[in-house]
Amino acid sequence: MTSRRLVLTRCASLIGAASTGLLLPAHAQASKIRVGFMLPYTGTFAQLGVAIENGFRLAINEQGGKLGGREIEYFKVDDESDPSKGIENANKLVQRDKVDVLVGTVHSGVQMGIQKVARESGVLSLIPNAGVHAATRGLCAPNVFRTSFTNSQPTRALGQAMIAKGHKKAVWITWKYAAGDEAFEGFKESYTAAGGTIIKELGLPFPQVEFQALLTEIAALKPDAVACFFAGGGAAKFIKDYAAAGLKGKIPLYGSGFLTEGVLEAAGPAADGIITTMHYSDSLDTPRNKKFRLDYAKAYKAQPDVYAVQGYDTGLLLIQGANAVKGDLNSKPVLYKAMEGATIDSPRGKWTMSKAHNPVQDMYLRVVENKENKVLGVAAKALADSGAGCKMA
């Protein structure tokens, strides 16, 4: 009797699904897509995590709050920018919360923990910031997509711009850690290829900010220009110390765009005249960027930055993939193919995905004027990372 009732129940379910045009699995259409944010919500990078989540949600809300027609359930883990907790926190979302998509993170060290979990579990992993090379080089994976940059991409656009200004001898300075080393790779490659000579590499341990001795050395070396990679509070202090040491106005300062991103209020007039290369600028004078900035400001009562744009583009990429599979994220080959072939109509300008799953994008040449990064032009068109060592499984 029980088995006959079970058969009848199943038959009724099948007829019901067929009559509504839904072919099984029915749960794939009825259940919510589970999206997990693994971002910094406390500490130095907290504002970055919030901006990324805001940007992502804005993109989804433009689609009526759905992905491929399906409702979404969100889960959040504060990764605390702590690499030692990276694997544990990623597993909370993947194993405990059973997320379909993991969005994270900012810190490259934490990203390596996510990368390990993503490669082992097969969960769709979207990187909205961390620029660590391995994620789209030697440790790339079919289920991992980055929507931001590699650490060497912005600085790869610096070399030609500096040579064009007649700066043939340069000093490089950064923190000695992975992001600094990878940023140097991009600068060295582009600057030497354009005919420049790096007369000295200077560094100090991350996150130290005692720059005085190094600035004295720069003054003695008398290079044509200085190029650097710093970010956050350390960048603001470097900019102010550079000016206080009497170098501003004498030796032009260039950098990866993160040097002047989000720190112009803190740096003040000391930042004026600094030239950077970056895949976005607040002042991009396009209808797409203006609309995004207005919509973001209305939604969150705040001005968006590059991190908000990267979060927004992460949402746009996922939307394209989800629409291609009508919300069934288990259709992985079709999902991945759609994301690989996507053209993202971003506030930063349209970009595409490389074979290693990293953006192929324009890098803008920017100068600081009155607490604003003003666009001078495009420093490098459709710049791709090498993807060296990437072999998709």
C-alpha positions as CSV (number, residue, x, y, z in Angstrom):
1,M,0.0,0.0,0.0
2,T,2.8,2.4,1.0
3,S,4.8,1.7,-2.2
4,R,1.6,2.2,-4.4
5,R,0.9,5.6,-2.6
6,L,4.5,6.6,-3.2
7,V,4.3,5.8,-6.9
8,L,1.0,7.7,-7.2
9,T,2.6,10.7,-5.4
10,R,5.6,10.7,-7.6
11,C,3.4,10.4,-10.7
12,A,1.3,13.4,-9.5
13,S,4.5,15.4,-8.9
14,L,5.7,14.6,-12.4
15,I,2.4,15.6,-14.0
16,G,2.4,18.8,-11.9
17,A,5.9,19.7,-13.1
18,A,5.1,18.9,-16.7
19,S,1.9,21.0,-16.6
20,T,3.8,24.0,-15.5
21,G,6.5,23.6,-18.1
22,L,9.1,22.7,-15.5
23,L,11.2,19.6,-16.2
24,L,13.0,18.1,-13.2
25,P,14.9,18.5,-11.0
26,A,12.1,20.5,-9.6
27,H,14.1,21.5,-6.5
28,A,16.6,23.3,-8.7
29,Q,13.8,25.7,-9.8
30,A,11.9,26.0,-6.5
31,S,14.7,26.3,-4.0
32,K,16.7,29.5,-3.5
33,I,20.2,30.0,-4.8
34,R,22.6,30.2,-1.9
35,V,25.2,32.9,-2.2
36,G,27.9,33.2,0.4
37,F,30.0,36.4,1.1
38,M,33.4,35.7,2.6
39,L,34.6,39.3,3.0
40,P,36.3,41.5,5.7
41,Y,33.6,43.1,7.8
42,T,35.9,44.2,10.6
43,G,39.4,45.6,10.7
44,T,41.4,47.6,8.2
45,F,39.6,46.3,5.1
46,A,36.0,46.4,6.5
47,Q,35.0,49.3,4.3
48,L,36.2,47.4,1.2
49,G,34.1,44.4,2.2
50,V,31.0,46.5,2.6
51,A,31.5,48.2,-0.7
52,I,32.0,44.9,-2.5
53,E,28.8,43.5,-1.0
54,N,26.9,46.7,-1.8
55,G,28.0,46.6,-5.4
56,F,27.1,43.0,-5.8
57,R,23.6,43.4,-4.3
58,L,23.0,46.5,-6.5
59,A,23.6,44.4,-9.6
60,I,21.3,41.6,-8.4
61,N,18.6,44.1,-7.3
62,E,18.6,45.5,-10.9
63,Q,17.3,42.0,-11.9
64,G,14.5,42.1,-9.4
65,G,16.6,40.4,-6.7
66,K,16.8,37.1,-8.6
67,L,19.3,35.0,-10.4
68,G,18.0,33.3,-13.5
69,G,14.5,33.7,-12.2
70,R,15.3,32.1,-8.8
71,E,15.2,33.7,-5.4
72,I,18.5,34.2,-3.5
73,E,19.4,33.4,0.1
74,Y,22.6,35.2,1.4
75,F,25.1,33.9,3.9
76,K,28.0,36.0,5.4
77,V,31.3,35.2,7.1
78,D,33.7,37.8,8.3
79,D,37.1,36.6,7.1
80,E,38.9,39.2,9.3
81,S,41.6,39.5,6.7
82,D,43.3,36.6,8.5
83,P,45.0,34.0,6.2
84,S,45.3,31.5,9.1
85,K,41.4,31.2,9.1
86,G,41.0,31.2,5.3
87,I,40.3,27.5,4.9
88,E,38.2,27.2,8.0
89,N,36.0,30.2,7.0
90,A,35.5,29.0,3.4
91,N,34.5,25.6,4.7
92,K,31.8,27.3,6.9
93,L,30.1,28.5,3.8
94,V,30.7,25.5,1.6
95,Q,30.1,22.6,4.1
96,R,27.9,24.2,6.8
97,D,25.8,26.6,4.7
98,K,26.0,24.6,1.4
99,V,26.4,27.7,-0.7
100,D,26.1,27.5,-4.5
101,V,28.4,30.5,-5.0
102,L,31.2,31.8,-2.8
103,V,32.0,35.5,-3.3
104,G,35.4,36.5,-1.8
105,T,37.7,38.1,-0.9
106,V,39.9,41.2,-0.5
107,H,43.2,39.9,1.1
108,S,45.4,37.8,-1.2
109,G,46.5,35.6,1.7
110,V,42.9,34.7,2.7
111,Q,42.2,34.1,-1.0
112,M,44.7,31.3,-1.1
113,G,42.6,29.5,1.6
114,I,39.4,30.0,-0.5
115,Q,41.3,28.8,-3.6
116,K,42.2,25.5,-1.9
117,V,38.6,24.9,-0.8
118,A,37.2,25.9,-4.2
119,R,39.5,23.6,-6.0
120,E,38.7,20.7,-3.7
121,S,34.9,21.2,-3.4
122,G,34.2,22.5,-7.0
123,V,32.0,25.3,-5.6
124,L,31.7,28.3,-7.9
125,S,34.1,30.9,-6.6
126,L,34.1,34.5,-7.6
127,I,37.0,36.8,-6.6
128,P,35.9,40.5,-6.3
129,N,39.3,41.9,-5.4
130,A,42.3,39.8,-4.3
131,G,44.9,40.1,-7.0
132,V,47.2,37.2,-6.0
133,H,48.7,35.7,-9.3
134,A,48.3,32.1,-8.4
135,A,44.4,32.3,-8.5
136,T,44.4,32.7,-12.3
137,R,47.9,31.3,-13.0
138,G,49.3,28.1,-11.5
139,L,46.3,27.4,-9.2
140,C,43.6,28.4,-11.7
141,A,40.4,26.3,-11.9
142,P,37.3,26.0,-14.1
143,N,35.1,27.1,-11.2
144,V,37.1,30.1,-10.2
145,F,36.6,33.5,-11.8
146,R,38.1,36.9,-10.9
147,T,36.4,40.2,-11.7
148,S,39.1,42.6,-10.5
149,F,42.7,42.4,-11.5
150,T,46.0,40.6,-10.9
151,N,48.5,42.5,-8.7
152,S,50.8,43.1,-11.7
153,Q,48.1,44.4,-14.1
154,P,47.9,48.1,-13.0
155,T,51.7,48.4,-12.8
156,R,52.1,46.7,-16.2
157,A,50.5,49.9,-17.7
158,L,53.0,52.2,-16.0
159,G,56.2,51.7,-18.0
160,Q,55.2,53.2,-21.3
161,A,53.5,56.1,-19.6
162,M,56.7,57.0,-17.6
163,I,59.0,56.7,-20.7
164,A,56.6,58.9,-22.7
165,K,57.2,61.6,-20.0
166,G,61.0,61.2,-20.4
167,H,61.6,59.3,-17.2
168,K,64.3,56.8,-18.2
169,K,65.8,56.1,-14.7
170,A,63.5,55.0,-11.9
171,V,63.6,53.8,-8.3
172,W,60.9,51.3,-7.3
173,I,59.7,51.1,-3.7
174,T,57.1,48.9,-2.0
175,W,56.3,46.7,1.0
176,K,58.1,43.4,0.8
177,Y,55.2,41.0,0.6
178,A,53.4,39.0,-2.1
179,A,51.3,41.9,-3.5
180,G,54.3,44.2,-3.6
181,D,56.5,41.6,-5.3
182,E,53.8,40.9,-7.9
183,A,53.2,44.6,-8.6
184,F,56.9,44.9,-9.2
185,E,56.8,42.2,-11.8
186,G,54.3,44.2,-13.9
187,F,56.3,47.4,-13.5
188,K,59.7,45.8,-14.3
189,E,58.4,44.1,-17.4
190,S,56.7,47.1,-18.9
191,Y,59.3,49.7,-17.9
192,T,62.4,47.8,-19.1
193,A,60.6,46.8,-22.3
194,A,59.9,50.5,-23.0
195,G,63.6,51.3,-22.6
196,G,63.7,52.3,-18.9
197,T,66.3,51.4,-16.3
198,I,65.4,50.6,-12.7
199,I,68.4,51.9,-10.7
200,K,67.3,50.6,-7.3
201,E,64.6,48.5,-5.7
202,L,63.7,49.6,-2.2
203,G,61.4,47.8,0.3
204,L,60.4,47.5,3.9
205,P,58.4,44.8,5.7
206,F,54.6,44.9,5.5
207,P,52.9,46.8,7.1
208,Q,55.7,49.1,8.4
209,V,55.5,52.8,7.5
210,E,58.9,54.1,8.6
211,F,59.8,55.6,5.2
212,Q,62.3,58.3,6.2
213,A,65.6,56.4,5.6
214,L,64.4,55.1,2.2
215,L,63.2,58.6,1.2
216,T,66.7,60.0,2.1
217,E,68.2,57.3,-0.2
218,I,65.9,58.2,-3.0
219,A,67.0,61.9,-2.7
220,A,70.6,60.8,-2.9
221,L,70.0,58.5,-6.0
222,K,68.3,61.4,-7.9
223,P,66.2,59.2,-10.3
224,D,64.0,60.7,-13.0
225,A,61.0,59.3,-11.2
226,V,59.8,57.0,-8.5
227,A,57.3,54.2,-9.0
228,C,55.6,52.3,-6.1
229,F,53.0,50.0,-4.8
230,F,51.3,51.0,-1.5
231,A,47.6,50.9,-0.4
232,G,45.4,52.1,2.4
233,G,46.6,54.0,5.4
234,G,50.2,53.2,4.6
235,A,49.8,54.8,1.1
236,A,48.5,58.0,2.7
237,K,51.5,58.2,5.0
238,F,53.9,57.5,2.2
239,I,52.4,60.3,0.1
240,K,52.6,62.8,3.0
241,D,56.2,61.7,4.0
242,Y,57.3,61.9,0.3
243,A,56.2,65.6,0.2
244,A,57.6,66.3,3.7
245,A,61.0,65.0,2.6
246,G,61.1,67.6,-0.1
247,L,60.7,65.2,-3.0
248,K,57.3,66.3,-4.3
249,G,57.8,68.6,-7.2
250,K,61.4,67.5,-7.7
251,I,61.1,63.7,-8.4
252,P,57.7,62.8,-10.0
253,L,55.8,60.0,-8.1
254,Y,54.0,57.2,-10.0
255,G,52.2,54.2,-8.7
256,S,49.6,51.4,-9.0
257,G,46.2,53.1,-8.7
258,F,45.8,51.7,-5.2
259,L,48.3,54.4,-4.1
260,T,45.7,57.1,-4.4
261,E,42.5,55.0,-4.1
262,G,40.4,55.9,-1.1
263,V,43.2,57.9,0.6
264,L,43.0,61.3,-1.0
265,E,41.1,62.9,1.9
266,A,43.8,61.7,4.3
267,A,46.7,62.6,2.0
268,G,45.5,66.1,1.3
269,P,47.5,68.4,-1.0
270,A,50.6,66.2,-0.8
271,A,48.9,63.9,-3.3
272,D,48.4,66.5,-6.0
273,G,50.3,65.6,-9.2
274,I,50.7,61.9,-8.5
275,I,50.1,59.8,-11.6
276,T,48.7,56.3,-11.3
277,T,47.4,53.5,-13.6
278,M,44.2,51.7,-12.7
279,H,41.2,49.9,-14.2
280,Y,38.7,52.4,-12.9
281,S,38.4,56.1,-11.9
282,D,35.5,57.8,-10.2
283,S,35.7,60.6,-12.8
284,L,35.2,58.4,-15.9
285,D,33.0,60.6,-18.0
286,T,30.7,57.9,-19.5
287,P,26.9,57.5,-19.2
288,R,27.4,54.0,-17.8
289,N,29.6,55.2,-15.0
290,K,27.4,58.2,-14.2
291,K,24.3,56.0,-13.9
292,F,26.1,53.5,-11.7
293,R,27.4,56.2,-9.4
294,L,23.9,57.8,-9.1
295,D,22.2,54.4,-8.5
296,Y,24.8,53.4,-5.9
297,A,24.5,56.7,-4.1
298,K,20.7,56.5,-4.0
299,A,20.8,52.9,-2.7
300,Y,23.5,53.3,0.0
301,K,23.9,57.0,0.7
302,A,27.6,56.8,-0.1
303,Q,29.9,57.3,-3.1
304,P,31.1,54.1,-4.8
305,D,34.8,53.3,-5.3
306,V,36.7,50.7,-7.3
307,Y,35.7,48.0,-4.7
308,A,32.1,48.7,-5.3
309,V,32.6,48.5,-9.0
310,Q,34.3,45.1,-8.7
311,G,31.5,43.8,-6.5
312,Y,28.9,45.1,-9.0
313,D,30.8,43.4,-11.9
314,T,30.9,40.2,-9.9
315,G,27.1,40.4,-9.8
316,L,26.9,41.1,-13.5
317,L,29.1,38.1,-14.3
318,L,27.0,35.8,-12.2
319,I,23.8,37.1,-13.7
320,Q,25.0,36.3,-17.2
321,G,25.9,32.8,-16.2
322,A,22.7,32.2,-14.3
323,N,20.6,33.5,-17.1
324,A,22.3,31.1,-19.5
325,V,21.3,28.1,-17.4
326,K,17.9,29.5,-16.4
327,G,18.9,29.5,-12.8
328,D,20.2,25.9,-12.7
329,L,23.8,26.4,-11.4
330,N,24.3,22.7,-11.5
331,S,24.6,22.9,-15.3
332,K,28.3,23.6,-14.8
333,P,29.7,23.2,-18.3
334,V,27.1,25.6,-19.8
335,L,27.4,28.0,-16.8
336,Y,31.2,28.2,-17.1
337,K,31.1,28.6,-20.8
338,A,28.6,31.5,-20.5
339,M,30.8,33.2,-17.9
340,E,34.0,32.6,-20.0
341,G,32.4,34.2,-23.0
342,A,30.8,37.1,-21.2
343,T,31.3,40.8,-22.1
344,I,30.7,42.8,-18.9
345,D,29.2,46.2,-19.5
346,S,30.9,47.7,-16.5
347,P,31.1,51.3,-15.1
348,R,34.9,50.9,-15.7
349,G,34.3,50.2,-19.4
350,K,33.4,46.9,-21.2
351,W,35.7,44.0,-20.4
352,T,36.0,40.3,-21.2
353,M,37.3,37.2,-19.5
354,S,40.7,35.7,-20.3
355,K,41.1,31.9,-20.7
356,A,42.6,31.9,-17.2
357,H,39.4,33.6,-15.9
358,N,40.9,37.1,-15.2
359,P,39.6,40.4,-16.7
360,V,41.0,41.7,-20.0
361,Q,40.5,45.4,-19.4
362,D,41.6,48.9,-20.1
363,M,44.0,50.6,-17.7
364,Y,43.5,54.3,-17.2
365,L,46.2,56.9,-16.7
366,R,45.1,59.2,-13.8
367,V,46.5,62.3,-12.1
368,V,45.5,63.6,-8.7
369,E,44.0,67.1,-8.7
370,N,42.1,68.5,-5.7
371,K,41.4,65.2,-4.0
372,E,40.2,63.5,-7.3
373,N,41.8,61.0,-9.6
374,K,41.3,62.6,-13.0
375,V,41.5,60.5,-16.1
376,L,44.2,61.6,-18.6
377,G,43.5,58.8,-21.0
378,V,43.9,55.1,-21.5
379,A,47.4,53.9,-20.5
380,A,46.9,50.3,-21.9
381,K,44.1,49.0,-24.0
382,A,42.5,45.6,-23.3
383,L,45.4,44.6,-21.0
384,A,45.5,40.9,-20.1
385,D,47.4,39.0,-17.4
386,S,49.8,36.4,-18.8
387,G,47.9,33.5,-17.1
388,A,51.3,31.8,-16.9
389,G,51.1,28.2,-15.7
390,C,47.3,28.0,-15.9
391,K,46.1,24.6,-16.9
392,M,42.4,24.1,-16.6
393,A,41.5,20.7,-15.2
